[in-house]
Amino acid sequence: AHKAVKYSKNGKIPYAAFEVVRGGERVRMQTTEKAAGSRDACLVIARACYVRLEQGQSREEVLAFRARCYAAAKTSASAFAS
């Protein structure tokens, strides 16, 4: 997962992206630093999503997982900001 996930600062919002090819279908996903709350969280979430896709979960399942991760990251970040 560390080699497959690429981090980019290009554009307004830095992001981590990867692509999984299975059964001839390409599944591309990304996580954004803004949604994750930090560069580290962005990369961790992207790697976890990559592993789940590799394990056979559907794109929809992984998108739901990513949304839960974003929510948890924001909750954790706000707890430290208080």
C-alpha positions in Angstrom: 0.0 0.0 0.0 2.9 2.4 0.7 4.2 2.0 -2.9 0.7 2.1 -4.5 -0.5 5.3 -2.9 0.9 8.5 -4.3 0.7 11.9 -2.6 0.4 15.1 -4.6 0.5 18.8 -3.7 -0.5 19.9 -7.2 -3.6 22.0 -7.3 -5.4 23.8 -4.5 -6.0 20.7 -2.3 -3.3 18.1 -1.7 -4.4 14.5 -2.1 -3.3 10.9 -2.0 -4.5 8.7 -4.9 -4.2 5.1 -6.1 -5.5 2.8 -8.7 -6.4 -0.9 -8.3 -6.9 -3.1 -11.4 -9.0 -6.2 -10.9 -10.9 -8.3 -13.4 -9.8 -5.8 -16.2 -11.6 -3.0 -14.4 -9.6 0.0 -13.1 -10.8 1.4 -9.8 -9.2 4.8 -9.0 -9.7 6.6 -5.6 -8.3 9.5 -3.8 -8.4 11.1 -0.3 -7.9 14.8 0.2 -5.9 16.4 2.9 -8.7 18.9 3.5 -11.3 16.1 4.2 -8.9 14.1 6.2 -7.6 17.0 8.3 -3.9 16.4 7.8 -1.3 15.0 5.4 -0.7 12.0 7.6 -4.4 11.2 8.0 -4.9 11.6 4.2 -2.2 9.0 3.6 -3.3 6.5 6.3 -6.9 6.6 5.0 -5.8 6.2 1.4 -3.7 3.2 2.3 -6.5 1.6 4.3 -8.9 2.1 1.3 -6.3 0.6 -1.0 -6.0 -2.5 1.2 -9.8 -2.9 1.3 -10.1 -2.7 -2.5 -7.2 -5.3 -2.8 -9.1 -7.6 -0.4 -12.1 -7.5 -2.7 -14.5 -4.9 -1.2 -16.6 -3.0 -3.7 -15.9 0.6 -4.5 -19.1 1.6 -2.7 -18.1 -0.3 0.4 -14.7 1.5 0.4 -16.3 4.9 -0.2 -18.5 4.3 2.8 -15.4 3.3 4.8 -13.6 6.4 3.7 -16.5 8.6 4.8 -16.4 7.0 8.2 -12.6 7.6 8.4 -13.1 11.3 7.4 -15.7 11.7 10.2 -13.4 10.0 12.7 -10.4 12.1 11.7 -12.5 15.4 12.0 -13.8 14.3 15.4 -10.3 13.5 16.6 -8.9 16.8 15.3 -11.6 18.9 16.9 -11.0 17.1 20.3 -7.3 18.3 20.2 -8.3 21.8 19.1 -10.4 22.4 22.2 
